[in-house]
Structure formats: structure tokens, C-alpha cells
Amino acid sequence: MSATMKGAVLGAVLAVAALIFGFWGFLLVGLFMAIGAVIGRVASGQLDLRAVTDAFTGRRTS
């Protein structure tokens, strides 16, 4: 799936959430989508949480 298609699907999901659940539901759906994306990156090995925490604590630069 191309980046354009992913963006279109993301926009459609958020638009439906805004229409059905209102503003706060829209924000909650967006938050859960972001959390799901991070979990997916960690599970696939594309994101190393140890390196991220090291960068935030100042042990390593990004």
C-alpha cells in the first residue's frame, strides 16, 4: 500500500470517528491509532525502544 493510500485511509477513519463520536472521540481514535502504530513498529522490529529511552534520558544522542 502506497503512502498516499495509507493517508487517505487514515483520513477516512478519522473523519468517520469525528462524525460519529464528536471531537473527543476523534482525538481518542487518533491516540489509539498512534499507539497501535508504535506497537506495530516494535513488534516488527523497526523500532528499538531501548534506543528511544536512551535518547530521552540523555545517554545517547539521536
N, CA and C atoms as a LAMMPS dump frame, in Angstrom:
ITEM: TIMESTEP
0
ITEM: NUMBER OF ATOMS
186
ITEM: BOX BOUNDS ff ff ff
-5.0000000000000000e+02 5.0000000000000000e+02
-5.0000000000000000e+02 5.0000000000000000e+02
-5.0000000000000000e+02 5.0000000000000000e+02
ITEM: ATOMS id mol type element x y z
1 1 1 N 0.843 -1.167 0
2 1 2 C 0 0 0
3 1 3 C 0.893 1.237 0
4 2 1 N 0.598 2.165 -0.884
5 2 2 C 1.41 3.374 -1
6 2 3 C 1.12 4.339 0.152
7 3 1 N 2.003 5.294 0.337
8 3 2 C 1.832 6.281 1.399
9 3 3 C 0.581 7.126 1.157
10 4 1 N 0.264 7.401 -0.094
11 4 2 C -0.94 8.168 -0.41
12 4 3 C -2.189 7.415 -0.003
13 5 1 N -2.204 6.122 -0.267
14 5 2 C -3.355 5.304 0.083
15 5 3 C -3.495 5.196 1.599
16 6 1 N -2.378 5.029 2.298
17 6 2 C -2.422 4.965 3.765
18 6 3 C -2.957 6.262 4.345
19 7 1 N -2.524 7.391 3.796
20 7 2 C -3.015 8.687 4.25
21 7 3 C -4.502 8.864 4.005
22 8 1 N -4.965 8.396 2.866
23 8 2 C -6.385 8.502 2.549
24 8 3 C -7.231 7.645 3.49
25 9 1 N -6.759 6.45 3.779
26 9 2 C -7.481 5.569 4.702
27 9 3 C -7.485 6.167 6.106
28 10 1 N -6.348 6.685 6.533
29 10 2 C -6.261 7.316 7.845
30 10 3 C -7.225 8.501 7.936
31 11 1 N -7.258 9.322 6.92
32 11 2 C -8.174 10.463 6.894
33 11 3 C -9.634 10.031 6.932
34 12 1 N -9.968 8.977 6.213
35 12 2 C -11.348 8.483 6.204
36 12 3 C -11.75 7.947 7.572
37 13 1 N -10.853 7.203 8.218
38 13 2 C -11.151 6.657 9.545
39 13 3 C -11.346 7.787 10.552
40 14 1 N -10.468 8.775 10.518
41 14 2 C -10.602 9.893 11.451
42 14 3 C -11.84 10.733 11.157
43 15 1 N -12.199 10.884 9.908
44 15 2 C -13.405 11.639 9.56
45 15 3 C -14.658 10.926 10.065
46 16 1 N -14.708 9.621 9.899
47 16 2 C -15.848 8.853 10.397
48 16 3 C -15.913 8.924 11.92
49 17 1 N -14.762 8.834 12.572
50 17 2 C -14.737 8.941 14.034
51 17 3 C -15.227 10.304 14.491
52 18 1 N -14.849 11.362 13.779
53 18 2 C -15.293 12.705 14.142
54 18 3 C -16.797 12.851 13.965
55 19 1 N -17.332 12.261 12.906
56 19 2 C -18.768 12.36 12.662
57 19 3 C -19.576 11.557 13.675
58 20 1 N -19.083 10.394 14.042
59 20 2 C -19.836 9.515 14.932
60 20 3 C -19.649 9.904 16.401
61 21 1 N -18.402 10.141 16.825
62 21 2 C -18.099 10.303 18.242
63 21 3 C -17.859 11.75 18.662
64 22 1 N -17.792 12.676 17.747
65 22 2 C -17.524 14.06 18.096
66 22 3 C -16.031 14.315 18.245
67 23 1 N -15.713 15.51 18.759
68 23 2 C -14.319 15.943 18.818
69 23 3 C -13.48 15.054 19.729
70 24 1 N -13.947 14.769 20.941
71 24 2 C -13.142 13.987 21.887
72 24 3 C -12.986 12.549 21.421
73 25 1 N -14.005 12.003 20.789
74 25 2 C -13.88 10.671 20.208
75 25 3 C -12.875 10.647 19.072
76 26 1 N -12.861 11.724 18.294
77 26 2 C -11.89 11.875 17.217
78 26 3 C -10.469 11.847 17.776
79 27 1 N -10.228 12.622 18.851
80 27 2 C -8.904 12.631 19.467
81 27 3 C -8.539 11.269 20.045
82 28 1 N -9.494 10.608 20.67
83 28 2 C -9.236 9.292 21.254
84 28 3 C -8.908 8.268 20.175
85 29 1 N -9.618 8.277 19.082
86 29 2 C -9.328 7.362 17.975
87 29 3 C -7.938 7.639 17.407
88 30 1 N -7.598 8.917 17.244
89 30 2 C -6.259 9.28 16.76
90 30 3 C -5.166 8.801 17.703
91 31 1 N -5.389 8.946 19.014
92 31 2 C -4.419 8.486 20.008
93 31 3 C -4.242 6.98 19.938
94 32 1 N -5.344 6.25 19.858
95 32 2 C -5.253 4.792 19.781
96 32 3 C -4.589 4.326 18.487
97 33 1 N -4.801 5.052 17.403
98 33 2 C -4.15 4.705 16.148
99 33 3 C -2.639 4.912 16.258
100 34 1 N -2.233 5.99 16.915
101 34 2 C -0.8 6.245 17.106
102 34 3 C -0.168 5.185 18.002
103 35 1 N -0.855 4.809 19.074
104 35 2 C -0.348 3.753 19.959
105 35 3 C -0.235 2.439 19.199
106 36 1 N -1.223 2.128 18.401
107 36 2 C -1.186 0.91 17.593
108 36 3 C -0.046 0.912 16.588
109 37 1 N 0.23 2.076 16.007
110 37 2 C 1.34 2.174 15.056
111 37 3 C 2.676 1.936 15.747
112 38 1 N 2.842 2.486 16.954
113 38 2 C 4.083 2.271 17.702
114 38 3 C 4.232 0.803 18.083
115 39 1 N 3.155 0.189 18.549
116 39 2 C 3.206 -1.236 18.908
117 39 3 C 3.535 -2.084 17.685
118 40 1 N 2.957 -1.735 16.54
119 40 2 C 3.254 -2.463 15.311
120 40 3 C 4.714 -2.34 14.903
121 41 1 N 5.296 -1.139 15.049
122 41 2 C 6.715 -0.942 14.724
123 41 3 C 7.612 -1.754 15.649
124 42 1 N 7.266 -1.779 16.944
125 42 2 C 8.063 -2.542 17.908
126 42 3 C 7.969 -4.029 17.593
127 43 1 N 6.773 -4.517 17.302
128 43 2 C 6.571 -5.936 17.025
129 43 3 C 7.296 -6.383 15.759
130 44 1 N 7.379 -5.501 14.767
131 44 2 C 8.052 -5.862 13.522
132 44 3 C 9.554 -5.643 13.584
133 45 1 N 10.034 -5.041 14.669
134 45 2 C 11.465 -4.822 14.824
135 45 3 C 11.979 -3.564 14.177
136 46 1 N 11.096 -2.692 13.725
137 46 2 C 11.511 -1.451 13.073
138 46 3 C 11.776 -0.335 14.073
139 47 1 N 11.418 -0.54 15.345
140 47 2 C 11.618 0.478 16.371
141 47 3 C 12.215 -0.182 17.604
142 48 1 N 13.36 0.324 18.047
143 48 2 C 14.036 -0.193 19.23
144 48 3 C 13.712 0.71 20.413
145 49 1 N 12.914 0.211 21.348
146 49 2 C 12.503 1.028 22.483
147 49 3 C 13.666 1.388 23.393
148 50 1 N 14.656 0.517 23.498
149 50 2 C 15.811 0.813 24.345
150 50 3 C 16.561 2.035 23.811
151 51 1 N 16.724 2.118 22.507
152 51 2 C 17.403 3.279 21.909
153 51 3 C 16.583 4.552 22.1
154 52 1 N 15.266 4.441 22.03
155 52 2 C 14.406 5.605 22.226
156 52 3 C 14.506 6.104 23.665
157 53 1 N 14.445 5.181 24.64
158 53 2 C 14.546 5.603 26.042
159 53 3 C 15.935 6.156 26.351
160 54 1 N 16.97 5.591 25.751
161 54 2 C 18.319 6.123 25.944
162 54 3 C 18.433 7.549 25.405
163 55 1 N 17.803 7.811 24.282
164 55 2 C 17.844 9.158 23.703
165 55 3 C 17.112 10.159 24.579
166 56 1 N 15.981 9.741 25.173
167 56 2 C 15.216 10.645 26.033
168 56 3 C 15.926 10.885 27.376
169 57 1 N 16.662 9.919 27.865
170 57 2 C 17.332 10.092 29.148
171 57 3 C 18.692 10.75 28.994
172 58 1 N 19.155 10.952 27.773
173 58 2 C 20.422 11.638 27.537
174 58 3 C 21.621 10.73 27.505
175 59 1 N 21.431 9.43 27.527
176 59 2 C 22.554 8.508 27.475
177 59 3 C 23.15 8.411 26.078
178 60 1 N 22.349 8.684 25.091
179 60 2 C 22.789 8.567 23.7
180 60 3 C 22.107 9.665 22.888
181 61 1 N 22.798 10.188 21.922
182 61 2 C 22.172 11.191 21.067
183 61 3 C 21.461 10.509 19.915
184 62 1 N 20.506 11.203 19.356
185 62 2 C 19.739 10.6 18.276
186 62 3 C 20.391 10.755 16.933
